[in-house]
Amino acid sequence: MNEPKIYYAEEYCQDMLELSDLHMLWKVDLEKYSEHEYYLACNEALTKLAKHYHTLIGCCGRSGRHVCMPDTVANRRNYRHIVAAVEREQNRIIKQFS
């Protein structure tokens, strides 16, 4: 397995484990759907993942495209599983808003 990616999150003033840096907004049609609905779906997915994995998972960066979590031993152990779960949620949201 590859080493986890590290992203410095200015929002948290620390290095975080980066789960994704996908440009989701490039893949959704916000002309057809409201931006509010899209961001609501993203926040619900983040909340669901954070609850399931018992860790903070949030969007960082200027455009919020860096999905990150704290760099802890438990999160490093579950890293590949959480990356896969984030990818599944992103694909679901992209499909929903395309």
N, CA, C and O of each residue as an XYZ file, in Angstrom:
392
protein
N       0.840     -1.185      0.000
C       0.000      0.000      0.000
C       0.883      1.247      0.000
O       1.928      1.283      0.651
N       0.455      2.252     -0.729
C       1.187      3.516     -0.750
C       1.035      4.246      0.573
O       0.067      4.057      1.309
N       2.007      5.073      0.845
C       1.950      5.899      2.050
C       0.787      6.888      1.938
O       0.476      7.351      0.841
N       0.154      7.212      3.043
C      -0.916      8.211      3.016
C      -0.387      9.560      2.536
O       0.751      9.931      2.821
N      -1.224     10.282      1.809
C      -0.876     11.629      1.364
C      -1.086     12.584      2.531
O      -2.020     12.429      3.318
N      -0.211     13.565      2.628
C      -0.303     14.566      3.689
C      -0.685     15.903      3.050
O      -0.154     16.279      2.004
N      -1.598     16.602      3.683
C      -2.025     17.926      3.224
C      -1.994     18.863      4.427
O      -2.544     18.549      5.483
N      -1.343     20.023      4.258
C      -1.346     20.990      5.347
C      -2.656     21.773      5.284
O      -2.882     22.526      4.337
N      -3.502     21.605      6.263
C      -4.810     22.252      6.307
C      -4.707     23.539      7.124
O      -4.562     23.502      8.346
N      -4.782     24.663      6.442
C      -4.723     25.948      7.138
C      -5.888     26.107      8.096
O      -5.764     26.769      9.126
N      -7.032     25.498      7.758
C      -8.212     25.584      8.616
C      -7.951     25.002      9.998
O      -8.498     25.477     10.993
N      -7.122     23.982     10.053
C      -6.808     23.299     11.315
C      -5.379     23.576     11.801
O      -4.984     23.125     12.876
N      -4.614     24.317     11.002
C      -3.220     24.665     11.323
C      -2.382     23.420     11.614
O      -1.591     23.404     12.557
N      -2.559     22.378     10.797
C      -1.783     21.155     10.992
C      -1.806     20.301      9.732
O      -2.637     20.488      8.843
N      -0.866     19.358      9.682
C      -0.872     18.365      8.616
C      -2.020     17.396      8.847
O      -2.289     16.980      9.974
N      -2.685     17.050      7.765
C      -3.809     16.111      7.828
C      -3.552     15.009      6.803
O      -2.758     15.194      5.880
N      -4.214     13.872      6.959
C      -4.167     12.822      5.951
C      -5.168     13.194      4.863
O      -6.349     13.401      5.141
N      -4.690     13.277      3.623
C      -5.567     13.643      2.509
C      -6.211     12.381      1.945
O      -5.521     11.440      1.552
N      -7.518     12.374      1.910
C      -8.282     11.230      1.413
C      -8.627     11.381     -0.059
O      -8.782     10.387     -0.768
N      -8.747     12.620     -0.523
C      -9.083     12.893     -1.924
C      -8.779     14.344     -2.240
O      -8.836     15.213     -1.370
N      -8.454     14.592     -3.508
C      -8.343     15.972     -3.993
C      -9.075     16.114     -5.331
O      -8.689     16.910     -6.186
N     -10.130     15.330     -5.487
C     -10.925     15.308     -6.707
C     -11.669     16.624     -6.912
O     -12.268     17.155     -5.976
N     -11.630     17.146     -8.125
C     -12.382     18.350     -8.489
C     -13.826     17.946     -8.787
O     -14.210     17.847     -9.953
N     -14.619     17.717     -7.761
C     -15.995     17.253     -7.966
C     -16.851     18.283     -8.692
O     -17.727     17.914     -9.475
N     -16.614     19.557     -8.447
C     -17.426     20.583     -9.098
C     -17.268     20.575    -10.613
O     -18.145     21.065    -11.325
N     -16.176     20.033    -11.113
C     -15.981     19.919    -12.554
C     -16.856     18.819    -13.144
O     -17.060     18.767    -14.357
N     -17.372     17.939    -12.287
C     -18.091     16.758    -12.752
C     -19.596     16.806    -12.493
O     -20.311     15.876    -12.865
N     -20.089     17.876    -11.860
C     -21.518     17.977    -11.572
C     -22.133     19.123    -12.384
O     -21.429     20.022    -12.844
N     -23.446     19.072    -12.548
C     -24.168     20.075    -13.338
C     -24.966     20.974    -12.399
O     -26.115     20.677    -12.075
N     -24.356     22.067    -11.966
C     -25.039     22.967    -11.041
C     -25.975     23.930    -11.767
O     -26.628     24.758    -11.133
N     -26.043     23.824    -13.098
C     -27.061     24.580    -13.854
C     -28.404     23.875    -13.676
O     -29.460     24.509    -13.677
N     -28.345     22.566    -13.524
C     -29.543     21.730    -13.419
C     -29.991     21.551    -11.965
O     -31.181     21.391    -11.696
N     -29.048     21.579    -11.041
C     -29.331     21.361     -9.620
C     -28.864     22.566     -8.820
O     -27.986     23.307     -9.262
N     -29.443     22.763     -7.649
C     -29.038     23.908     -6.839
C     -27.718     23.612     -6.126
O     -27.442     22.482     -5.722
N     -26.933     24.644     -5.989
C     -25.655     24.538     -5.289
C     -25.886     24.141     -3.829
O     -25.100     23.395     -3.243
N     -26.957     24.643     -3.265
C     -27.303     24.320     -1.875
C     -27.535     22.817     -1.718
O     -27.039     22.215     -0.766
N     -28.278     22.206     -2.632
C     -28.543     20.767     -2.566
C     -27.247     19.970     -2.688
O     -27.053     18.977     -1.987
N     -26.361     20.410     -3.584
C     -25.078     19.733     -3.782
C     -24.244     19.769     -2.496
O     -23.743     18.738     -2.046
N     -24.101     20.961     -1.912
C     -23.295     21.084     -0.691
C     -23.939     20.358      0.482
O     -23.230     19.837      1.343
N     -25.251     20.311      0.534
C     -25.943     19.560      1.562
C     -25.626     18.068      1.436
O     -25.360     17.401      2.436
N     -25.656     17.548      0.211
C     -25.333     16.130     -0.026
C     -23.886     15.833      0.374
O     -23.606     14.790      0.964
N     -22.972     16.745      0.054
C     -21.559     16.564      0.427
C     -21.397     16.554      1.942
O     -20.699     15.696      2.483
N     -22.032     17.492      2.629
C     -21.924     17.561      4.090
C     -22.534     16.345      4.760
O     -22.010     15.859      5.762
N     -23.649     15.844      4.212
C     -24.258     14.633      4.771
C     -23.327     13.434      4.611
O     -23.212     12.608      5.517
N     -22.659     13.339      3.455
C     -21.717     12.244      3.219
C     -20.536     12.335      4.181
O     -20.112     11.322      4.738
N     -20.002     13.535      4.382
C     -18.887     13.720      5.317
C     -19.292     13.338      6.737
O     -18.531     12.682      7.449
N     -20.480     13.745      7.142
C     -20.978     13.432      8.485
C     -21.133     11.924      8.655
O     -20.751     11.366      9.684
N     -21.695     11.268      7.638
C     -21.893      9.814      7.692
C     -20.553      9.090      7.807
O     -20.413      8.170      8.613
N     -19.570      9.498      7.008
C     -18.249      8.863      7.051
C     -17.552      9.110      8.386
O     -16.957      8.199      8.960
N     -17.628     10.335      8.872
C     -16.990     10.677     10.152
C     -17.591      9.859     11.291
O     -16.875      9.386     12.174
N     -18.894      9.701     11.262
C     -19.572      8.923     12.299
C     -19.179      7.444     12.211
O     -18.923      6.800     13.229
N     -19.137      6.917     10.991
C     -18.807      5.512     10.795
C     -17.373      5.190     11.234
O     -17.124      4.165     11.870
N     -16.436      6.078     10.887
C     -15.024      5.828     11.198
C     -14.565      6.491     12.496
O     -13.387      6.403     12.842
N     -15.457      7.143     13.209
C     -15.156      7.762     14.512
C     -13.981      8.735     14.434
O     -13.069      8.695     15.260
N     -14.018      9.611     13.423
C     -12.965     10.613     13.277
C     -13.519     11.825     12.542
O     -14.542     11.737     11.862
N     -12.846     12.937     12.681
C     -13.199     14.141     11.945
C     -12.818     13.934     10.478
O     -11.689     13.544     10.183
N     -13.741     14.190      9.567
C     -13.450     14.185      8.133
C     -14.045     15.470      7.590
O     -15.237     15.729      7.759
N     -13.222     16.270      6.940
C     -13.696     17.558      6.442
C     -13.055     17.946      5.134
O     -12.087     17.332      4.685
N     -13.612     18.978      4.532
C     -13.086     19.525      3.281
C     -12.211     20.725      3.603
O     -12.602     21.606      4.367
N     -11.038     20.749      3.020
C     -10.064     21.807      3.278
C      -9.641     22.463      1.971
O      -9.931     21.966      0.882
N      -8.958     23.575      2.101
C      -8.445     24.282      0.942
C      -9.398     25.368      0.478
O     -10.538     25.458      0.935
N      -8.905     26.199     -0.447
C      -9.701     27.333     -0.917
C     -11.029     26.899     -1.523
O     -12.058     27.527     -1.276
N     -11.014     25.843     -2.305
C     -12.251     25.398     -2.952
C     -12.906     24.244     -2.197
O     -13.965     23.768     -2.606
N     -12.303     23.790     -1.115
C     -12.862     22.704     -0.325
C     -12.766     21.348     -0.988
O     -13.535     20.443     -0.665
N     -11.825     21.194     -1.916
C     -11.746     19.918     -2.640
C     -10.863     18.882     -1.952
O     -10.888     17.712     -2.333
N     -10.090     19.279     -0.956
C      -9.209     18.346     -0.252
C      -9.968     17.729      0.915
O     -10.219     18.396      1.919
N     -10.331     16.466      0.786
C     -11.021     15.758      1.856
C      -9.933     15.195      2.767
O      -9.075     14.428      2.330
N      -9.983     15.589      4.036
C      -8.899     15.253      4.961
C      -9.432     14.765      6.299
O     -10.597     14.957      6.646
N      -8.519     14.119      7.042
C      -8.808     13.693      8.416
C      -7.515     13.827      9.220
O      -6.430     13.893      8.641
N      -7.624     13.866     10.542
C      -6.434     13.999     11.381
C      -5.444     12.843     11.175
O      -5.834     11.711     10.890
N      -4.188     13.156     11.326
C      -3.116     12.168     11.186
C      -2.913     11.469     12.526
O      -2.120     11.908     13.359
N      -3.649     10.366     12.715
C      -3.538      9.579     13.941
C      -3.179      8.140     13.574
O      -3.284      7.744     12.413
N      -2.764      7.376     14.554
C      -2.414      5.970     14.328
C      -3.619      5.199     13.793
O      -3.494      4.445     12.829
N      -4.779      5.384     14.410
C      -5.992      4.668     13.975
C      -6.375      5.063     12.554
O      -6.756      4.208     11.754
N      -6.277      6.360     12.231
C      -6.634      6.805     10.885
C      -5.647      6.292      9.842
O      -6.047      5.981      8.720
N      -4.377      6.198     10.189
C      -3.397      5.620      9.256
C      -3.687      4.133      9.028
O      -3.537      3.631      7.914
N      -4.094      3.450     10.066
C      -4.412      2.029      9.954
C      -5.620      1.808      9.023
O      -5.649      0.846      8.256
N      -6.603      2.698      9.099
C      -7.822      2.582      8.290
C      -7.780      3.384      6.999
O      -8.775      3.451      6.277
N      -6.645      3.987      6.704
C      -6.534      4.937      5.597
C      -7.102      4.402      4.275
O      -7.942      5.057      3.657
N      -6.659      3.236      3.843
C      -7.093      2.750      2.524
C      -8.584      2.455      2.492
O      -9.222      2.617      1.451
N      -9.151      2.025      3.614
C     -10.591      1.768      3.677
C     -11.380      3.077      3.610
O     -12.423      3.151      2.961
N     -10.875      4.096      4.283
C     -11.567      5.386      4.299
C     -11.444      6.059      2.935
O     -12.399      6.678      2.467
N     -10.282      5.948      2.293
C     -10.114      6.488      0.934
C     -11.135      5.852     -0.004
O     -11.772      6.550     -0.794
N     -11.293      4.547      0.076
C     -12.257      3.841     -0.781
C     -13.689      4.291     -0.482
O     -14.491      4.456     -1.401
N     -14.010      4.488      0.793
C     -15.350      4.932      1.172
C     -15.617      6.350      0.667
O     -16.719      6.641      0.202
N     -14.624      7.229      0.752
C     -14.765      8.598      0.241
C     -14.990      8.554     -1.267
O     -15.844      9.274     -1.784
N     -14.245      7.728     -1.968
C     -14.400      7.615     -3.417
C     -15.809      7.130     -3.784
O     -16.412      7.640     -4.729
N     -16.328      6.154     -3.047
C     -17.694      5.661     -3.302
C     -18.723      6.776     -3.109
O     -19.633      6.939     -3.922
N     -18.569      7.542     -2.026
C     -19.507      8.641     -1.767
C     -19.396      9.722     -2.839
O     -20.407     10.273     -3.274
N     -18.175     10.026     -3.263
C     -17.995     11.030     -4.306
C     -18.654     10.573     -5.605
O     -19.334     11.357     -6.266
N     -18.458      9.323     -5.968
C     -19.068      8.795     -7.190
C     -20.588      8.825     -7.106
O     -21.264      9.117     -8.093
N     -21.124      8.525     -5.930
C     -22.575      8.563     -5.739
C     -23.102      9.980     -5.929
O     -24.117     10.181     -6.596
N     -22.418     10.962     -5.348
C     -22.848     12.359     -5.448
C     -22.713     12.856     -6.889
O     -23.592     13.557     -7.391
N     -21.623     12.498     -7.545
C     -21.438     12.912     -8.942
C     -22.558     12.354     -9.810
O     -23.112     13.060    -10.652
N     -22.884     11.091     -9.601
C     -23.972     10.460    -10.368
C     -25.303     11.162    -10.073
O     -26.096     11.408    -10.981
N     -25.535     11.477     -8.811
C     -26.781     12.124     -8.398
C     -26.929     13.515     -9.018
O     -28.044     13.911     -9.358
N     -25.838     14.264     -9.174
C     -25.893     15.644     -9.640
C     -25.382     15.833    -11.063
O     -25.005     16.944    -11.436
N     -25.362     14.781    -11.856
C     -24.927     14.892    -13.255
C     -26.106     14.877    -14.204
O     -25.922     14.961    -15.418
